[in-house]
């Protein structure tokens, strides 16, 4: 596969070597319907779309044995737990709930009360989840992540705001800012702003050095896997006149029309390109928060979803990384 010159020119900074690593297991607690024309342009049609997961990732650090989450999906009690204006917005396209993340974690034999940290990629309702099952967890997020529902949830809790003007950061992979969470290079929280101002991705070492492998958990950097294909393509982030339909529009709580999925389109595209650059590396696999292609693989014969204990840390030797192709014929709706 040839790499797009647009991303080949992006600098790639060394990733420090190290023996510590993490097991990473995807967990899904809800399913969303995503219309393609809200996500990419050009789109197949105004009706084409796909069902997508709200991925959370259960992470176990070695050698410490500490456990943490990256994102918490959608809180199971969203109809009563959210403010009325947000609830009304969600009701226009309600999720299919599969359960509470804390309860699903218990199904695999882990104790939510022992989780040491919860890292939230960004402020939006389908990522902040419910933190109450994790009373000992430090809650980590970017500069604007605690401005929304998560701020209410974390009152009195231990929090860490990753503010790039205040924390010690390093250039790592294709990103200009990276925060070494454990101080051993096993988890880098990287600046992937654009979708929101404080959006974070997590670059996680899944096998130790030498010849280390990584996954990049990239949150809502984008919402369609073709956008992070390192191969040359013509797709871009979409803008659209209204949310919902022209007959039944719904207002976004933060953004006026014309709508988009990102608060800063130019910055968001820069982050997409940096993520594409990472995906071009043969020792890094990128996973989006709503990565419907991997979800279809992992919920089937691969059985990678919690409470399965297989995880995705062995992705390279097990051949889990897929080429990012545009395949609308496989959508759930045409």
Secondary structure, DSSP 4 states (H G I P E B T S, - for coil): -PPPHHHHTS--BPPPP-S-EEEEEEEEEEEEEEEGGGTEES-S-SS-EEEEEEEEEEEEEETT--EEEE-----TTHHHHS-HHHHHHHHTT--EE---HHHHHHHTT--GGG--EEE-S-S-HHHH---TT-TT-EEEEETTGGGSHHHHHTTTS-EEEE-TTTS--EEEBTEEEEEESSSSSSEEEEE-TTSSTT-EEEEEEEEPSSS-EEEEE-TTS-SSGGGG-SS----EE-EES-EE-SSSEE--SS-PSSEES-S-HHHHHHHHHHHHHHHTSTTEEEE-TT-HHHHHHHTTTT--STT-S--STTTTTTT--------GGGSSB-
